[in-house]
Amino acid sequence: MTPALLYGLVILSAIAHAIWNALVKSAGDRVLTMVAIRTAGLVLGLAVLPFVDWPAPESWKWLALTSCVMFAYYALLIRSYGVGDMSVVYPLARGLAPVLMTIAAFLAIGEALGTGQMVAVGLISLGIMALSVGVGASRPAVGFALATGVSVAAYSFFGGMGVRAAGTVLGFQACLEVITGLGMVGYALVTRRAQLPAYVHRHGAVGLLAGVISVLGFLAFLLAARSLPLGPVVALRATSVIFGAVLGTLVLKEGFGLRRMAASALVVGGIALLALLR
């Protein structure tokens, strides 16, 4: 695939991510909705696994790290949406990830920041600070959103390193979907068994649809992360804040005043500049 096509897949991944996050935010039971999403991933992973190459042993440590961080990400995301608006939580969480990824890339593989990258990081940071005040941006919401952003950067980095070492995109993701799916289903059976039948009857189809969207979106990310620099890929994927903010306003009926518009523009502008310069 050409770089242009891969970057196009990342944009589709961003759209997919915003959609399934909106479904989680709007769900009556966010925990079981996340379980449904990961159940779809589990089914798809089990269906694909017999027909793809297994990831190389060198990638297993990255697979384990990615899985662990993803469990933390699910918990933080659910909690974030419980205490804050999507139009606040989502830009904060996604906008922070490219900054952290840039730092991780510098520390791990020695990528130095130029003047343009510093400006981009400044724009993103300023936008984040602007989003962290006002209606819907309580201190707990900001705290959990920022913690979610840390987990996003971590699983993106570990996943990107893992898929490069695995030698197979589908094999790596299939294993990841099976591990995270089994973990979430096991958690639901232990802690939410009584609520499962009613949820499946009322919202199961929507949860599974969100799961399919999530799996396809992450597949697009891994395809790009295998051969493109991680910084630009994560930065471009973070353009999902545009779609998330719009969905939070139009679908979830959350407020979106001039301050949020300006703050989101700063975050998106910084992300775009970071992607272009990297």
C-alpha positions, 0 to 999 in steps of 0.5 A: 500500500502507498503511504497516501492510502495508508494515511487515508485508512488512518482517517477512516480509523479516526471516524470509526473511533469517534462513532463507537465512542459516541455509542459507548457514551450514549449507552445506558450501561457503558460497561456492558456496551464495552463488553459487547464491543470486545465480544464482537472482537473476540468472535472475529478474532477466533474466526480469523485466527486459524487462517492467518500466521501467528505473530512472531515470538518477538512480538509476544511481549508487546502483545501482552503489554498492549493487552494490559494497557487496553484493559486500563484504557477501557476502564478509564474511558468508561469512567471518563464518560461517566463524569464528563461530556464527550465533547470535553473528554474525547478531545482531551484524551485523543489530543494528549496522545500525539504529544505523549507519542512524540515524547515516547518516540524521542526517548525510545528511538531518538526522534528529536523535535524541530521548531515546527514540532515544538509549535505543534505540541504547544498548540495541542497543549494550549487547546487541552488547557482551554478544554479543561475549564468550563461547563462539562469539564469538571476536575474529575472529568479532566483528570480521567480524560488525561489518564485516558490519553496516557493509556491511548498513547501507551497502547498505540505505542505498544501496538505499533511496536508489536505489529512491526515485530509480529510479521503479520497484522491480522495475526497480531490483531486476532490474538489481541482481540481474543485476549481482550475479549476473553478478559472483558467477557470473563469480567462481565460473567463474574460481576454483571451476570444478572444484567446480561440477558436484559442488556443483550435483548435491548442493546446487544445489536448496537454493541456488536455493531460498535464492536465491528466498527472498533475492530475495523478501525484498529485494523486500519491503524495497525496497517499504517503503524506497521510501515509509517512513523508512529508519531504522524499516524497517532496524530492523524488518528487523533483527528477523530476529535473533530468527529467526536466533538460534532457527534457529542454536540449533534447526537448527544445534545451537549453544549459546544460554545465558542470557547470549545470551538476555539480550543478544539481548533487549537488541538486539531491545528496542532495535530495537523501541523505535527502530522505534516512536519513529521 
